[in-house]
Amino acid sequence: MDLRTLGRDDRDLLRALRLRALADAPWAFSSTLAREAAFTDADWDARLARPGASTFVAVGRGGAPVGLVTGVPDPEQPRAADLVGMWVDPAARRSGVGDSLVARLMVWAREGGVDVMRLCVTEGNKAAERLYARNGFVRTGCSEVIGSSGLVEIGMECVIGSSPPRSAPRP
């Protein structure tokens, strides 16, 4: 498996992966497939052009993308960033792809001077919560109901430097 950073020319790949993620796990994101399927090219380009943000894609042995994650700096807290849009293809789960993506994002955070990486995980998504806990994230005690869906997001964070960087497993 290889990890690569998406660039401004990767709109179609980002769109395809994000729509696959929303179709696979609609309860895991604070958006919907219908909403994002209606995005224009300019909307996808804007995601790739967010100041300071970076999206990483895991590419499997056959060359197919099998996961993605994005890091977004907090414009109001310069030493904080958010892990968003984490997804691993069902066929690649439990193979180290998720750990590798999180580990790569943590390197990005350290290199960018981030002290605290935050995320939200849907309550009941135990596999994702275990993944994040393995990588140094702890619950913050904060939670929020997502729109009218009734789903609850649980806040987690990792203080960068509070745990040594993980060596990402290689599937």
CYANA upper distance limits for C-alpha pairs under 8 A (distance plus 0.5 A):
  1 MET  CA     58 ALA  CA      7.12
  1 MET  CA     59 VAL  CA      6.02
  1 MET  CA     60 GLY  CA      5.14
  1 MET  CA     61 ARG  CA      6.02
  1 MET  CA     97 VAL  CA      8.40
  1 MET  CA    170 ARG  CA      7.51
  1 MET  CA    171 PRO  CA      7.27
  2 ASP  CA     58 ALA  CA      6.22
  2 ASP  CA     59 VAL  CA      5.65
  2 ASP  CA     60 GLY  CA      7.20
  3 LEU  CA     56 PHE  CA      7.01
  3 LEU  CA     57 VAL  CA      6.06
  3 LEU  CA     58 ALA  CA      5.05
  3 LEU  CA     59 VAL  CA      6.63
  3 LEU  CA    101 LEU  CA      8.03
  4 ARG  CA     56 PHE  CA      6.04
  4 ARG  CA     57 VAL  CA      5.90
  4 ARG  CA     58 ALA  CA      7.13
  4 ARG  CA     59 VAL  CA      8.21
  5 THR  CA     54 SER  CA      7.46
  5 THR  CA     55 THR  CA      6.28
  5 THR  CA     56 PHE  CA      5.02
  5 THR  CA     57 VAL  CA      6.83
  6 LEU  CA     10 ASP  CA      6.37
  6 LEU  CA     14 LEU  CA      8.31
  6 LEU  CA     48 LEU  CA      8.11
  6 LEU  CA     54 SER  CA      7.80
  6 LEU  CA     55 THR  CA      6.08
  6 LEU  CA     56 PHE  CA      6.51
  6 LEU  CA     57 VAL  CA      7.44
  7 GLY  CA     48 LEU  CA      7.31
  8 ARG  CA     45 ASP  CA      7.28
  8 ARG  CA     48 LEU  CA      6.13
  8 ARG  CA     49 ALA  CA      7.19
 10 ASP  CA     14 LEU  CA      6.70
 10 ASP  CA     48 LEU  CA      8.46
 11 ARG  CA     15 ARG  CA      6.57
 11 ARG  CA     41 ASP  CA      7.93
 11 ARG  CA     44 TRP  CA      6.37
 11 ARG  CA     45 ASP  CA      6.59
 11 ARG  CA     48 LEU  CA      7.80
 12 ASP  CA     16 ALA  CA      6.58
 13 LEU  CA     17 LEU  CA      6.64
 14 LEU  CA     18 ARG  CA      6.46
 14 LEU  CA     44 TRP  CA      8.04
 15 ARG  CA     19 LEU  CA      6.54
 15 ARG  CA     44 TRP  CA      7.31
 16 ALA  CA     20 ARG  CA      6.66
 17 LEU  CA     21 ALA  CA      6.62
 17 LEU  CA     65 PRO  CA      8.26
 17 LEU  CA     67 GLY  CA      8.07
 17 LEU  CA     68 LEU  CA      8.00
 18 ARG  CA     22 LEU  CA      6.72
 18 ARG  CA     85 GLY  CA      8.27
 19 LEU  CA     23 ALA  CA      6.59
 19 LEU  CA     33 LEU  CA      6.66
 19 LEU  CA     36 GLU  CA      7.67
 19 LEU  CA     37 ALA  CA      7.33
 20 ARG  CA     24 ASP  CA      6.50
 21 ALA  CA     25 ALA  CA      6.49
 21 ALA  CA     26 PRO  CA      8.03
 21 ALA  CA     87 TRP  CA      6.56
 21 ALA  CA     88 VAL  CA      8.27
 21 ALA  CA     89 ASP  CA      8.11
 22 LEU  CA     26 PRO  CA      5.31
 22 LEU  CA     28 ALA  CA      8.42
 22 LEU  CA     29 PHE  CA      7.62
 22 LEU  CA     31 SER  CA      8.32
 22 LEU  CA     32 THR  CA      6.84
 22 LEU  CA     33 LEU  CA      5.71
 23 ALA  CA     33 LEU  CA      6.67
 25 ALA  CA     29 PHE  CA      8.00
 26 PRO  CA     31 SER  CA      8.31
 26 PRO  CA     32 THR  CA      6.92
 26 PRO  CA     33 LEU  CA      7.71
 27 TRP  CA    122 THR  CA      7.85
 27 TRP  CA    151 LEU  CA      7.90
 28 ALA  CA    121 VAL  CA      7.71
 28 ALA  CA    122 THR  CA      6.16
 28 ALA  CA    125 ASN  CA      8.21
 29 PHE  CA     85 GLY  CA      7.75
 29 PHE  CA    122 THR  CA      8.17
 30 SER  CA    146 ILE  CA      6.99
 31 SER  CA     35 ARG  CA      7.43
 31 SER  CA     36 GLU  CA      7.94
 32 THR  CA     36 GLU  CA      6.86
 33 LEU  CA     37 ALA  CA      6.27
 34 ALA  CA     38 ALA  CA      6.96
 35 ARG  CA     39 PHE  CA      7.53
 39 PHE  CA     43 ASP  CA      6.14
 39 PHE  CA     44 TRP  CA      7.45
 40 THR  CA     44 TRP  CA      7.17
 41 ASP  CA     45 ASP  CA      6.58
 42 ALA  CA     46 ALA  CA      6.53
 43 ASP  CA     47 ARG  CA      7.01
 44 TRP  CA     48 LEU  CA      7.04
 45 ASP  CA     49 ALA  CA      6.70
 46 ALA  CA     50 ARG  CA      6.73
 48 LEU  CA     53 ALA  CA      8.29
 48 LEU  CA     54 SER  CA      8.19
 48 LEU  CA     55 THR  CA      8.24
 49 ALA  CA     53 ALA  CA      8.14
 50 ARG  CA     72 VAL  CA      8.33
 52 GLY  CA     72 VAL  CA      7.31
 52 GLY  CA     73 PRO  CA      6.74
 53 ALA  CA     70 THR  CA      7.58
 53 ALA  CA     71 GLY  CA      5.98
 53 ALA  CA     72 VAL  CA      4.98
 53 ALA  CA     73 PRO  CA      6.69
 54 SER  CA     70 THR  CA      6.10
 54 SER  CA     71 GLY  CA      5.89
 54 SER  CA     72 VAL  CA      7.32
 55 THR  CA     68 LEU  CA      7.47
 55 THR  CA     69 VAL  CA      6.16
 55 THR  CA     70 THR  CA      4.64
 55 THR  CA     71 GLY  CA      6.90
 56 PHE  CA     68 LEU  CA      6.01
 56 PHE  CA     69 VAL  CA      5.98
 56 PHE  CA     70 THR  CA      6.78
 56 PHE  CA    101 LEU  CA      7.50
 56 PHE  CA    104 ARG  CA      8.29
 56 PHE  CA    105 LEU  CA      8.04
 57 VAL  CA     65 PRO  CA      7.11
 57 VAL  CA     66 VAL  CA      7.94
 57 VAL  CA     67 GLY  CA      6.12
 57 VAL  CA     68 LEU  CA      4.87
 57 VAL  CA     69 VAL  CA      7.28
 57 VAL  CA    101 LEU  CA      8.08
 58 ALA  CA     65 PRO  CA      6.18
 58 ALA  CA     66 VAL  CA      6.01
 58 ALA  CA     67 GLY  CA      5.49
 58 ALA  CA     68 LEU  CA      6.61
 58 ALA  CA     97 VAL  CA      7.41
 58 ALA  CA    101 LEU  CA      7.49
 59 VAL  CA     63 GLY  CA      6.15
 59 VAL  CA     64 ALA  CA      5.97
 59 VAL  CA     65 PRO  CA      4.71
 59 VAL  CA     66 VAL  CA      6.12
 59 VAL  CA     67 GLY  CA      7.81
 60 GLY  CA     64 ALA  CA      5.93
 60 GLY  CA     65 PRO  CA      6.51
 60 GLY  CA     66 VAL  CA      6.49
 66 VAL  CA     88 VAL  CA      6.34
 66 VAL  CA     89 ASP  CA      5.58
 66 VAL  CA     92 ALA  CA      6.94
 66 VAL  CA     97 VAL  CA      8.35
 67 GLY  CA     86 MET  CA      8.07
 67 GLY  CA     87 TRP  CA      5.87
 67 GLY  CA     88 VAL  CA      4.61
 67 GLY  CA     89 ASP  CA      6.32
 67 GLY  CA     97 VAL  CA      7.59
 67 GLY  CA     98 GLY  CA      8.01
 67 GLY  CA    101 LEU  CA      8.29
 68 LEU  CA     85 GLY  CA      7.71
 68 LEU  CA     86 MET  CA      6.24
 68 LEU  CA     87 TRP  CA      6.02
 68 LEU  CA     88 VAL  CA      7.12
 68 LEU  CA    101 LEU  CA      7.47
 69 VAL  CA     83 LEU  CA      7.58
 69 VAL  CA     84 VAL  CA      6.82
 69 VAL  CA     85 GLY  CA      5.92
 69 VAL  CA     86 MET  CA      4.82
 69 VAL  CA     87 TRP  CA      7.08
 69 VAL  CA    101 LEU  CA      6.96
 69 VAL  CA    102 VAL  CA      8.03
 69 VAL  CA    105 LEU  CA      8.06
 70 THR  CA     83 LEU  CA      6.34
 70 THR  CA     84 VAL  CA      5.75
 70 THR  CA     85 GLY  CA      6.45
 70 THR  CA     86 MET  CA      7.40
 70 THR  CA    105 LEU  CA      8.00
 71 GLY  CA     81 ALA  CA      7.05
 71 GLY  CA     82 ASP  CA      6.12
 71 GLY  CA     83 LEU  CA      5.29
 71 GLY  CA     84 VAL  CA      6.73
 71 GLY  CA    105 LEU  CA      7.05
 71 GLY  CA    109 ALA  CA      8.26
 72 VAL  CA     81 ALA  CA      5.90
 72 VAL  CA     82 ASP  CA      5.66
 72 VAL  CA     83 LEU  CA      7.11
 72 VAL  CA     84 VAL  CA      7.86
 73 PRO  CA     78 PRO  CA      7.44
 73 PRO  CA     79 ARG  CA      8.38
 73 PRO  CA     80 ALA  CA      6.68
 73 PRO  CA     81 ALA  CA      4.57
 73 PRO  CA     82 ASP  CA      6.79
 74 ASP  CA     78 PRO  CA      6.48
 74 ASP  CA     79 ARG  CA      8.17
 74 ASP  CA     80 ALA  CA      6.12
 74 ASP  CA     81 ALA  CA      5.58
 74 ASP  CA     82 ASP  CA      7.47
 77 GLN  CA     81 ALA  CA      8.50
 78 PRO  CA    114 VAL  CA      7.96
 79 ARG  CA    113 GLY  CA      6.76
 79 ARG  CA    114 VAL  CA      4.91
 79 ARG  CA    115 ASP  CA      5.76
 79 ARG  CA    116 VAL  CA      7.15
 80 ALA  CA    114 VAL  CA      5.81
 80 ALA  CA    115 ASP  CA      6.41
 80 ALA  CA    116 VAL  CA      5.32
 80 ALA  CA    117 MET  CA      6.39
 80 ALA  CA    118 ARG  CA      8.00
 81 ALA  CA    109 ALA  CA      7.92
 81 ALA  CA    114 VAL  CA      7.10
 81 ALA  CA    116 VAL  CA      7.02
 81 ALA  CA    117 MET  CA      5.54
 81 ALA  CA    118 ARG  CA      6.72
 82 ASP  CA    117 MET  CA      6.07
 82 ASP  CA    118 ARG  CA      5.20
 82 ASP  CA    119 LEU  CA      6.05
 83 LEU  CA    105 LEU  CA      8.37
 83 LEU  CA    117 MET  CA      7.23
 83 LEU  CA    118 ARG  CA      6.54
 83 LEU  CA    119 LEU  CA      5.64
 84 VAL  CA    119 LEU  CA      7.09
 84 VAL  CA    120 CYS  CA      8.42
 87 TRP  CA     98 GLY  CA      8.19
 88 VAL  CA     92 ALA  CA      6.99
 88 VAL  CA     93 ARG  CA      6.66
 88 VAL  CA     97 VAL  CA      7.46
 88 VAL  CA     98 GLY  CA      6.87
 89 ASP  CA     93 ARG  CA      6.94
 92 ALA  CA     97 VAL  CA      7.25
 93 ARG  CA     97 VAL  CA      7.29
 93 ARG  CA     98 GLY  CA      7.80
 94 ARG  CA     98 GLY  CA      8.36
 95 SER  CA    171 PRO  CA      6.06
 96 GLY  CA    100 SER  CA      6.56
 96 GLY  CA    168 ALA  CA      7.83
 96 GLY  CA    169 PRO  CA      6.04
 96 GLY  CA    170 ARG  CA      6.96
 96 GLY  CA    171 PRO  CA      6.42
 97 VAL  CA    101 LEU  CA      6.69
 97 VAL  CA    169 PRO  CA      8.50
 97 VAL  CA    170 ARG  CA      8.48
 97 VAL  CA    171 PRO  CA      7.93
 98 GLY  CA    102 VAL  CA      6.71
 98 GLY  CA    131 LEU  CA      7.65
 99 ASP  CA    103 ALA  CA      6.47
 99 ASP  CA    131 LEU  CA      7.27
 99 ASP  CA    135 ASN  CA      7.78
 99 ASP  CA    168 ALA  CA      6.52
 99 ASP  CA    169 PRO  CA      7.62
100 SER  CA    104 ARG  CA      6.59
100 SER  CA    168 ALA  CA      5.21
100 SER  CA    169 PRO  CA      7.01
100 SER  CA    170 ARG  CA      8.26
101 LEU  CA    105 LEU  CA      6.69
102 VAL  CA    106 MET  CA      6.67
102 VAL  CA    132 TYR  CA      8.42
102 VAL  CA    135 ASN  CA      7.79
103 ALA  CA    107 VAL  CA      6.93
103 ALA  CA    135 ASN  CA      7.97
103 ALA  CA    165 PRO  CA      7.70
103 ALA  CA    166 ARG  CA      6.67
103 ALA  CA    167 SER  CA      7.81
103 ALA  CA    168 ALA  CA      6.56
104 ARG  CA    108 TRP  CA      6.91
105 LEU  CA    109 ALA  CA      6.71
106 MET  CA    110 ARG  CA      6.65
106 MET  CA    117 MET  CA      8.40
106 MET  CA    160 ILE  CA      8.31
106 MET  CA    165 PRO  CA      8.14
107 VAL  CA    111 GLU  CA      6.58
107 VAL  CA    165 PRO  CA      8.31
108 TRP  CA    112 GLY  CA      6.66
109 ALA  CA    113 GLY  CA      6.83
109 ALA  CA    114 VAL  CA      5.52
109 ALA  CA    115 ASP  CA      8.28
109 ALA  CA    117 MET  CA      7.96
110 ARG  CA    114 VAL  CA      6.04
110 ARG  CA    115 ASP  CA      7.90
110 ARG  CA    160 ILE  CA      7.50
114 VAL  CA    160 ILE  CA      7.55
115 ASP  CA    159 VAL  CA      6.34
115 ASP  CA    160 ILE  CA      5.44
115 ASP  CA    161 GLY  CA      8.02
116 VAL  CA    157 GLU  CA      7.18
116 VAL  CA    158 CYS  CA      6.20
116 VAL  CA    159 VAL  CA      5.05
116 VAL  CA    160 ILE  CA      6.08
117 MET  CA    157 GLU  CA      6.01
117 MET  CA    158 CYS  CA      5.73
117 MET  CA    159 VAL  CA      7.00
117 MET  CA    160 ILE  CA      7.52
118 ARG  CA    155 GLY  CA      7.79
118 ARG  CA    156 MET  CA      6.29
118 ARG  CA    157 GLU  CA      4.71
118 ARG  CA    158 CYS  CA      6.98
119 LEU  CA    155 GLY  CA      6.42
119 LEU  CA    156 MET  CA      5.88
119 LEU  CA    157 GLU  CA      6.70
120 CYS  CA    153 GLU  CA      6.07
120 CYS  CA    154 ILE  CA      5.77
120 CYS  CA    155 GLY  CA      5.06
120 CYS  CA    156 MET  CA      6.55
121 VAL  CA    125 ASN  CA      7.45
121 VAL  CA    128 ALA  CA      7.64
121 VAL  CA    129 GLU  CA      7.25
121 VAL  CA    153 GLU  CA      5.78
121 VAL  CA    154 ILE  CA      5.74
121 VAL  CA    155 GLY  CA      7.12
121 VAL  CA    156 MET  CA      8.04
122 THR  CA    151 LEU  CA      7.44
122 THR  CA    152 VAL  CA      6.31
122 THR  CA    153 GLU  CA      4.91
122 THR  CA    154 ILE  CA      6.60
123 GLU  CA    151 LEU  CA      7.81
123 GLU  CA    152 VAL  CA      5.99
123 GLU  CA    153 GLU  CA      6.10
123 GLU  CA    154 ILE  CA      6.42
125 ASN  CA    129 GLU  CA      6.82
126 LYS  CA    130 ARG  CA      6.52
127 ALA  CA    131 LEU  CA      6.77
128 ALA  CA    132 TYR  CA      6.77
129 GLU  CA    133 ALA  CA      6.58
130 ARG  CA    134 ARG  CA      6.56
131 LEU  CA    135 ASN  CA      7.04
132 TYR  CA    136 GLY  CA      7.06
132 TYR  CA    137 PHE  CA      5.79
132 TYR  CA    138 VAL  CA      8.30
133 ALA  CA    137 PHE  CA      5.18
133 ALA  CA    138 VAL  CA      6.53
135 ASN  CA    166 ARG  CA      7.63
136 GLY  CA    158 CYS  CA      6.13
136 GLY  CA    159 VAL  CA      8.45
136 GLY  CA    162 SER  CA      8.43
136 GLY  CA    163 SER  CA      6.93
137 PHE  CA    156 MET  CA      6.35
137 PHE  CA    157 GLU  CA      5.44
137 PHE  CA    158 CYS  CA      4.88
137 PHE  CA    159 VAL  CA      8.33
138 VAL  CA    156 MET  CA      5.66
138 VAL  CA    157 GLU  CA      6.08
138 VAL  CA    158 CYS  CA      6.98
139 ARG  CA    154 ILE  CA      7.68
139 ARG  CA    155 GLY  CA      6.31
139 ARG  CA    156 MET  CA      4.72
139 ARG  CA    157 GLU  CA      7.08
140 THR  CA    154 ILE  CA      8.40
140 THR  CA    155 GLY  CA      5.95
140 THR  CA    156 MET  CA      5.66
140 THR  CA    157 GLU  CA      7.05
141 GLY  CA    154 ILE  CA      8.00
141 GLY  CA    155 GLY  CA      7.18
141 GLY  CA    156 MET  CA      8.46
142 CYS  CA    154 ILE  CA      6.64
142 CYS  CA    155 GLY  CA      5.72
143 SER  CA    152 VAL  CA      7.06
143 SER  CA    153 GLU  CA      5.93
143 SER  CA    154 ILE  CA      4.99
143 SER  CA    155 GLY  CA      6.29
144 GLU  CA    152 VAL  CA      5.95
144 GLU  CA    153 GLU  CA      5.77
144 GLU  CA    154 ILE  CA      7.30
145 VAL  CA    149 SER  CA      8.31
145 VAL  CA    150 GLY  CA      6.38
145 VAL  CA    151 LEU  CA      6.11
145 VAL  CA    152 VAL  CA      4.86
145 VAL  CA    153 GLU  CA      6.78
146 ILE  CA    150 GLY  CA      6.72
146 ILE  CA    151 LEU  CA      6.01
146 ILE  CA    152 VAL  CA      6.45
146 ILE  CA    153 GLU  CA      7.35
147 GLY  CA    151 LEU  CA      8.50
158 CYS  CA    162 SER  CA      8.12
159 VAL  CA    163 SER  CA      8.39
161 GLY  CA    165 PRO  CA      8.42
